Amino acid sequence: GGVDSCIVAHDLLPLYREEGDDRPIPTFTVGMENSPDVMAAKGMVDALGGSKYIDHKIRSFTPEEVFDLVPKIVYHMETYEAELIRSAIPNWL
């Protein structure tokens, strides 16, 4: 769903085909169900040709999972900075 990921997938598709590789490109998204980032990622998969060209996996998480993770993230990152904690959540899942 991110701009950089979409550009990479868009640019890789023709290169895969030139090499004779017809497998779908694997892509991954982590987010809360129906969140803007997950919806944008689904939109990009459709724009890039759907499941024929993109093998997209989504790891959805719940608020409860996040609340359980915050103490672990704070401990390991040794910070209470909200933006750092928020950005670390998908990596811990």
Stockholm file with secondary structure:
# STOCKHOLM 1.0

chainA/1-93         GGVDSCIVAHDLLPLYREEGDDRPIPTFTVGMENSPDVMAAKGMVDALGGSKYIDHKIRSFTPEEVFDLVPKIVYHMETYEAELIRSAIPNWL
#=GR chainA/1-93 SS CCHHHHHHHHHHHHHHHHTTCCSCEEEEEEEETTCHHHHHHHHHHHHTTGGGTEEEEEEEECHHHHHHHHHHHHHHHTCCCHHHHHHHHHHHC
#=GC SS_cons        CCHHHHHHHHHHHHHHHHTTCCSCEEEEEEEETTCHHHHHHHHHHHHTTGGGTEEEEEEEECHHHHHHHHHHHHHHHTCCCHHHHHHHHHHHC
//
